[in-house]
């Protein structure tokens, strides 16, 4: 028995298979992550092929037969020019997608993650790397992989407003400074930012110093299933601008 579905989707990955077909993984709002086969997508006049390009938002209809999904129709709803405008933006987008692929499963819909990813891919300013850091924090928090910033990992007690809080690698979360003298001390700005992850916008730059960015990178490397890039091991502040000299790239 076959069933047909229609949904809006973000194209996460594509691969060429056979002589003219394409295999792609999309993230949908209502049905979660779906693997799809697109027959004839690589033919010159294929409408479905033009619609299903990486990082774009598309309207797609597919039919499921015997646990296999085949695309019936697809059209590009929102071409994601932002992620393709330069190498920095594209690299940040690809790392974000890699993180998402590692943290999600097929057919497990999380509408919040769909909205978050669509917003992330459309925002490469004020800096691709800074945007990627914020996206990684939001995804980890939304999926329950990031520890509570309001309660101590060791005791479960709520932190007071004037209490020294550190991130403890050995305990895998935030604890009072007295419990881990080697922990990374959170500044008031960083503590406030982490308590407002859900409401932070990709539009504005994170008001952090180089050392505060360094703390975030070390935490992300600990909780993320992937390494988000060599720059995350450095201590430099992510660039707040897009390099004017970056080469323009376009999807194919």
N, C-alpha and C positions, 0 to 999 in steps of 0.2 A: 504494500500500500504506500502510495506517495503522498506527500503533503507539501504545499507551496506556502512560502512566507515572503513578506515584504518588510523591509526595515531600512532605516538610515544607518550607515556604517562608515567606519574609518578603516582605510586599507592599511594594514600593518606591515605585511610582507607579501612579496610576489616571487614566483619561480617559473621559469619556462619548462614545460614538460611536453614530451612528444614532438611532433613536427610543427604544430600550430597552436597548441593549447597552453594555458597558463593556470598555475595553481596559486591561490592567494589565501591569506588569513586576514579576516576582517573582524573588527570589534563593533558589535551592534548594541544599541541601547536596550532592546527588549529581549534579545536572545543570547547575549554575551559574545564570546569569541567563537567564530565559525570558520572552519576550513572549507574552501569552495574551489571547484574546478570550473574553468571557463573555457568551453570548447571554442576553438577557432579564434581565440582572443588576439593572436599574433598575426592574423591575416590583415592585409593592408586596409581593408574597408570595414573592419570589425568595429561596430559601435560599442559592444561590451568591452572590448579591449581598451578603447580610448577612455572609457569611464573608470575602469579599475586600475588606477595608477597609485603607486605607493604614497602614503601620507595624505591623500585627498579624502574628502568626505563625499560619499556617494549614496544614491538611492539604489537599492539592489533587491531584485526578486530572485529567489532560488527555490529549487525543488529538491526535497530529500527522498531518496530511494535507497532502501537497503543500507542505511547509515551513511550513504554518500550524498553529498550536496553538490548540485550543478546549477550554475547561474543561468537564469532565463532572460533577464534583462538587467541592465545597469546604466546609470547615467551619473555624471559628475554633478553634485549639488553645490559643493564649495571647493573649487580648486585651491589647494594650499600653496599659494605663491610665497608666503612668508618663510616656510621651512626650506624652500628651494632657492632662496635669493642669494645665498652665499655658502661657502664651505663650512663656516663656523656654525651657522644655523642648522644646516643639514646634519652635521656631526652630532649636535646636541639633540636634534629630533630623533636620530637613529639610536642614540644611547637611551633616550627616554622610552622608545618603543621596545628596545631590548630588555629594559627593566620590566616593562609591562608584560612582555611575553613570558618572562620567567616567573612572574607573580600571579598570573591568571591561568585558568583552566578553560577548556572548551565547554560551551553551553552553560556557563555560570554567570548570568547577567548581573552586572553591578552598574546601574545607571549613573551613579555618581562618578565612577571611573571613566565612563564614556564622556561625560560633560567635561571632566577635568582634562582629559587627553585632547579633546577638540580645542579647548581653550589654550592649552600648552602649545600645540602645533601652530596655532595662529598668532603666537606671541614670541618673537625672537628678540625683542628689545625690552628693557634697556641693556641686555647682554645675554647672548645665548647660554653661556655657562651658568650665570646666575639664575636664569630661568630654569635650567635643568636641575640645579640644586633644589630650587623651590618645588619643582614638579616631583622630584624623588621624595622629598619630605612629605608632600601631600599624599602621594600614592601609598607610601609605607604607613602613614597615619590612617588613611581611609580603610586600608585592608587589615589594620590591627597589628602591624609588624613593628610599630614604633612605640617605645615605652611612654608611660604617663609622665608629664612634666610637673604635674600637681601633687603626686604622691610618691613617697620613697619606695624604690624597688625592694629594699630589704625588709621594711616593716609594714608598708602599706599606709603609714601615717601621712597626713596631708602636710605639705611644707607651709611654714609661716611666711609672711610677706618679707620679713627681714632675715630669713634664714639663708646661710650659705649653702648653695646647691652645686654639686659637681656631677659630671657624667663619669660613671665608673665602668671601665671596660670589663673588669673582672666580674662585676655583678650584672652587667648587661643593661644598665639603666641609670636613672638619676637617684642619688642618695645624698644625705647631709654631708657637708665637707669633712666633718669629724670622723666619718666612717671610712673614707678613702683619701689619705693624704696625697696620693698620686693621681687622683682623678682630675679631670679638666674642669676648672671652675667656670661656671656660667656667669657672664656679666648680666646686669639688669636688662640691658637691651636684648641680649640673646635669649634670656629666660622669658621675657615678654613676647618675643617673636615666636618662640616655640609653643607658647600657650595659645597663640592665635593662628596656628597653621591653617585651619579650615577657612578663615576669612581673609587671608593674605591674597593679594592680587598679583598677577603676572605683569601688570602694567607698570607698577612702580618698582624702582630698585630697592633691594634689601639694604636698610641703613646699618651696615655692619662694617667693622674694621677688618683688616687682613687677618689678624689673629682669631677673630670670631668666625670668619670664613673657614679658617683652618680647623677649628673645632667641629664645625658642621661636616667638613669633608671626612674627618676621622670617624665621626658617628655614622655617616652614610656608608663608608667602606665596611663598617662593622655589621650593619643591618641589611645592606643590599646584597642580593644574590649575585650581582655582577660588579665588576670594577667600572666605574663610570668614566674613567679616563685618567691618563697620567697627570693631568693638571690638578686632579683632586688630591694628589699626594704632595702638591706644593703648598706654599703658604701665601702665594700672591692672590690679590683680590681679583675676581673675574672682571673682565673688561666691561665697562658700562656702555659700550657703544659697539656698533658694527663697523669693522674695518672698511674704509672706503676703497681700499685696494684689493679686497677679496674678489676672487673670480666669480662671475655669475654662472650658475648652473641651472639646468632645467631637466625635468623628468623625461624619461624616454619610455 
